[in-house]
Amino acid sequence: ADFFPGLVDELVAAGATTIDMARDTRWFYFGAWKARFASGIEFLSQSRSFLEWQVRRRLTALPGVTIRPATEVRGLVLDEGRRVRGVRLADSAEPLAADLVVDATGRVSRGTAWLAEAGLATPRESQVKVAVGYASRLYRRPPGALADWKALFVYPRPPGTRLGVMVPVEDDRWMVTLVGWFGDHPPDDDAGFLEFARSLPVPDFHAAIRDAEPLSPIVLHKFPANLRRHYEELTVMPDGLAVIGDALCSFNPIYGQGMTTGAIGAQTLDAALVDHARRAGGVGDLAGFSAKFQRRLAALIDSPWLLTTCEDLRSAAAEGERPAWMPLLHWYTRRVQQLTWHDEFVGKRFLEVMHLTKSPSALFHPYILLRALTSGAAPQEAPTEAV
């Protein structure tokens, strides 16, 4: 909304749906349904292709923007001072000059290989292996289907491995996604897809789609691991390069953090350039910028990385570093999740942390801490305002 004013209204007018995460969503997690209430925490539901088309349309209308489709970048162009001056292209002998190269090429980014080719150190990588597979297909949304809920989430009680997500998208359709961890992947045939939905811990998901009309094939995608590249740790981060989005940190997609952190990366880059120009008297000289930017963004990525990997590491099948304090955090966050079944204050705080509008420390609000530690005691009055 900051970069493209009015875009949200345009998306809604064209068929996207605004969803309050607590009021409009039925969410089964940790063995029970979360409380339903007006949280004021909303997300916009539409297909990814629809959103990307709208963003691309806005981008191409900006002065000074040129899109070069089907163009492969082969490497970085650095000067003698190891400052990035542009990129080498597969279809041209002449490099493409640039004051700043932004690597937003996703999880498959070759940025580390480009640094190695230039004789520079490459960043350390952190991984939490989850072997997730998810199958998606579109269904026609039955008339009146959004009367009681707009989105349906059915998650397992850890260490369960199966979940389902159903959200409305444009043209009166549902996007239905079934997910399995650690190799327990949904099949891509009609009967197997429905049987996987039937195996979820509550019957609601299967009941919603068993008689619905499929509108697309089933598409299966596999995701091996959460992956984070620690550019902020590099002793030499070449000026003129910025790495954002999945090229920097790729999350298990079931937690919905990828696009949010991508947007945070764009906002942080914008703010960092403004700050640098103010201090340097102009954007032209980017000396020292890249290293400072990567450290600034890394500090913001820490929270969603902790949230997603902590949840995945509940299962003994997940492969990754487990700090000594993690079992205690798992115990505490399980108590917090159980409180969200009936406590609106805790439910809203959890959603605020999930949507990255508050840090994970917000889950240690005194009221939440007391309720979590005294689980089973009589309900207490929640504070009317967040502290």
Secondary structure, 3 states (H helix, E strand, C coil): CCCCCCHHHHHHHCCCEEEECCCCEEEEECCEECCCCCCCCEEEECCHHHHHHHHHHHHHCCCCCCCCCCCCEEEEEECCCCCEEEEEECCCCCCEECCCEEECCCCCCCHHHHHHHCCCCCCCEEEEEEEEEEEEEEEECCCCCCCCCCEEEECCCCCCCEEEEEEEECCCEEEEEEEECCCCCCCCCHHHHHHHHHCCCCCHHHHHHCCCCECCCCEEEEEEEEEEECHHHCCCCCCCEEECHHHCEECCHHHCCHHHHHHHHHHHHHHHHHHHHHHHCCCCCCCCHHHHHHHHHHHHHHHHHHHHHHHHCCCCCCECCCCCCHHHHHHHHHHHHHHCCCCHHHHHHHHHHHCCCCCHHHHHCHHHHHHHHCCCCCCCCCCCCCC
